[in-house]
């Protein structure tokens, strides 16, 4: 069938600059560039370009540029080019559209409507360059009250297991199979260096990465891939994955092509079969069932580590989170509307779930109202872009955040949303051995650790400006936030006052 | 802490009266006994305590008198559990290795996501038994059910061997489960007794047993018969069918690209 899809991008090559070195030909995993031997010229099949800009970055003479094809259809606010494109794709294939990364639609980003406070005159700001600033965060269930032994600084209260992180930013769950082993190694090493945690996702833990166990969160999800005693024992935290922001209520299908020998070994399934994660976990149909799995995992690890439960942020998150805490979750993770994925049905990614800011505010408020906020740490994920977002999230009630997309961007990702194809030209979301070599764990770990270092310094600056010297004092302190351009209802749910008020 | 009902006969054998001992304490006691090198544990008066056998990664034998609670042997890696009574939900959930032998029936999600070891249930099981069992290399879970199952038996199955004998079925009576093997993409189900096409998932094929199937089946039916004092030959006389996955990738065609 002749496709009616016009190219999305236009490839331009400056003949003055091009030296026919073929770097673009070799770098493009979507086969856009070809070398014509007879004419000694490079040509491009623009219809295959997905706009990842790998060739642009690697062209030694800056000869290549990729521009969006303007597609100047007759103006129509309803029938936009992206809408037309999806309809054409479905008319030509009869399938469900898959996509990668997070929701790219124009839903309101509340972080951009929240601003932070700073000290002026009435209380001095603190200079982080000369005074210690603390970002240390402990994840886990906190006691209702603490009894201190008389005189000495020691506790009578027996604490639940706590995991200490030096910066309140962790790496989101990205499974081996979805991302390559080099990406996971980069994440694990950066987390170790920065004193934070990375998350295996539900694809098991590669033997090579067991040594980073103290900085590892292992996931137990509906597919139960690679879940066994050593896996649970290796980790700092065990996380039950109920849902994912990019695809609430939807299971996962890692296509057979991505299940290489190594992926098969780590997931403990035969090579080349689809790794199917059912939509629900079939032993969890209720809060009581969740409690059963939480305690099964606590038993399996002899109550030595926190058990986290991750859900996608949906309409009733507050009530669900209350149930999760009562079911024994030591950490509640909320993954919002912008949460990313290696592959999800586009219609789900773009239309299901609620903004993380709203979910966080309502969950934190609800847990406080019920007097159980101390019983679990709250971690959020989905669209955190900067240390500014982190500070706002902490002020809104989060204990820590997960970053996924931002971490991948540190490794080169330009958010071209082709993760589901397994052809990532940046070597991130692929199991193609030639492509995965493009992420060098030495360099990858450096780039990620740099990002965390940069954010840490910024967070300390933000805190210092507020006259606060510990992140703990900002946590859930919504008086440090003001809203801009929000309705009364939005402000009420966020628990934040309007700027100027 | 006072140790209720602990009678230490010898280092290698421990008997625990579980009456009035809560789940967490009971499991702590089991962990302690196994760490001390106990090889055989008898649990008396078990009334619904959960997760028995979960964190005991050694080849110990636990004989349970009474009714163990949910998630018996979940994530289990090595022990052999014999239940003189019924098991409840989640028996053998995500089990890695070991053996569970139930002299009675078991509840829902028996053997869910099991990746190794063997489970023998003398009578029937509840809903969703054997969902998403999977195998890798020499890790191959086996679930043998003497009676019948409820719906969704072996759904999403990705590996292992599931045998359902239907010994409680009367002459001409049909199996009870529907959606058997829906989404199945690995492993095999051997089914004895009558089942109609509509009871099977769309992703399973039906075939006669070949030589290798026969050998596997005989092996596990013989073990079953030994555990529960049945005549294996008698069981094997009746016709079995083999249910197998039609596709390695049952849902590969849902997507546009």
Interface residues (C-beta under 8 A of the other chain):
Chain A: X89 X90 X92 X93 X94 X95 X96 X97 X98 X222 X223 X224 X225 X227 X228 X229 X232 X253 X255 X256 X264 X265 X267 X268 X269 X270 X272 X273 X274 X276 X278 X282 X283 X292 X293 X295 X296 X297 X299 X300 X301 X302 X303 X420 X421
Chain B: X23 X24 X27 X31 X50 X51 X54 X55 X57 X70 X71 X74 X75 X77 X89 X90 X93 X94 X96 X109 X112 X113 X115 X128 X131 X132 X134 X135 X136 X139 X155 X156 X158 X159 X183 X185 X186 X248 X249 X250 X251 X252 X253 X254 X255 X256 X257
